[in-house]
Amino acid sequence: MKLLILVGTMTGTAEMVADELAAALDGAEIVAMDGGDPAVLEGAEACILCTSTYGDGEVPDGARPFYDTLRASALDLSGLRYGVIALGDSSYETFCEGGKLFDKALAVRGARRIGEVLCCDASSGDMPEEKAREWLEDWRDALTAEAGATA
Ligand SMILES: Cc1cc2nc3c(=O)[nH]c(=O)nc-3n(C[C@H](O)[C@H](O)[C@H](O)COP(=O)(O)O)c2cc1C
């Protein structure tokens, strides 16, 4: 199964989390949304979208063109299963909104989310890469179960 890990980051935390996921997922390909094209999703069966939040609950600046292009597109992503790892800080009212925005945008294009959005809180003291590794175990099992059910 072709699995992409899409990354949206400003200061590298989401990238570090993506590296950790890629190490655990043999053969997964990391794609930076900064400079990327959402058309890459059309050929993928599964993806994990890993992004932080900036501004007033917005996606990172570098991921903005990717987000806007996805929202404006007519891509058919009905074959795509995805997960979202949202990085943020609960001191903001717009906690993890960047990941939630991408969740909605992917769902609108027909993609189906597997599992819950993982929200990583920079104020919690938790290591986001550890939370992501734990989340990945369940996500992978759910993806496998879903693939079996729809095969
Ligand atoms: C200027 C600024 C604005 C931020 N705005 C938000 C926000 O609106 N909501 C949120 O949940 N986190 C917000 N954050 C927290 C970041 O999303 C969080 O620290 C994240 O882990 C950074 O990940 P990155 O290194 O991958 O960019 C903000 C951080 C900064 C520095």
The ligand as a MOL file (V3000), in Angstrom:
LIG
                    3D

  0  0  0     0  0            999 V3000
M  V30 BEGIN CTAB
M  V30 COUNTS 31 33 0 0 0
M  V30 BEGIN ATOM
M  V30 1 C 3.1930 32.6280 16.5490 0
M  V30 2 C 2.5880 31.3080 16.9040 0
M  V30 3 C 1.2330 31.1010 16.7000 0
M  V30 4 C 0.6380 29.8820 17.0600 0
M  V30 5 N -0.7190 29.7100 16.8930 0
M  V30 6 C -1.3050 28.5700 17.3380 0
M  V30 7 C -2.7260 28.4090 17.2640 0
M  V30 8 O -3.4750 29.2620 16.7990 0
M  V30 9 N -3.2500 27.2310 17.7250 0
M  V30 10 C -2.4850 26.2320 18.2450 0
M  V30 11 O -3.0250 25.2090 18.6550 0
M  V30 12 N -1.1250 26.3590 18.3180 0
M  V30 13 C -0.5200 27.4980 17.8850 0
M  V30 14 N 0.8570 27.6320 17.9540 0
M  V30 15 C 1.6510 26.5140 18.5150 0
M  V30 16 C 2.3450 25.6470 17.4370 0
M  V30 17 O 1.4160 25.1030 16.5110 0
M  V30 18 C 3.0920 24.5060 18.1560 0
M  V30 19 O 4.1230 25.0560 18.9410 0
M  V30 20 C 3.6450 23.4420 17.2150 0
M  V30 21 O 4.1550 22.3630 17.9810 0
M  V30 22 C 4.7430 23.9750 16.3060 0
M  V30 23 O 5.0710 22.9580 15.3700 0
M  V30 24 P 6.1270 23.1700 14.1720 0
M  V30 25 O 7.4920 23.2880 14.8230 0
M  V30 26 O 6.0170 21.9230 13.3560 0
M  V30 27 O 5.7580 24.3780 13.4000 0
M  V30 28 C 1.4450 28.8410 17.6150 0
M  V30 29 C 2.8220 29.0590 17.7860 0
M  V30 30 C 3.4010 30.2770 17.4430 0
M  V30 31 C 4.8840 30.4610 17.6800 0
M  V30 END ATOM
M  V30 BEGIN BOND
M  V30 1 1 1 2
M  V30 2 1 2 3
M  V30 3 2 2 30
M  V30 4 2 3 4
M  V30 5 1 4 5
M  V30 6 1 4 28
M  V30 7 2 5 6
M  V30 8 1 6 7
M  V30 9 1 6 13
M  V30 10 2 7 8
M  V30 11 1 7 9
M  V30 12 1 9 10
M  V30 13 2 10 11
M  V30 14 1 10 12
M  V30 15 2 12 13
M  V30 16 1 13 14
M  V30 17 1 14 15
M  V30 18 1 14 28
M  V30 19 1 15 16
M  V30 20 1 16 17
M  V30 21 1 16 18
M  V30 22 1 18 19
M  V30 23 1 18 20
M  V30 24 1 20 21
M  V30 25 1 20 22
M  V30 26 1 22 23
M  V30 27 1 23 24
M  V30 28 2 24 25
M  V30 29 1 24 26
M  V30 30 1 24 27
M  V30 31 2 28 29
M  V30 32 1 29 30
M  V30 33 1 30 31
M  V30 END BOND
M  V30 END CTAB
M  END
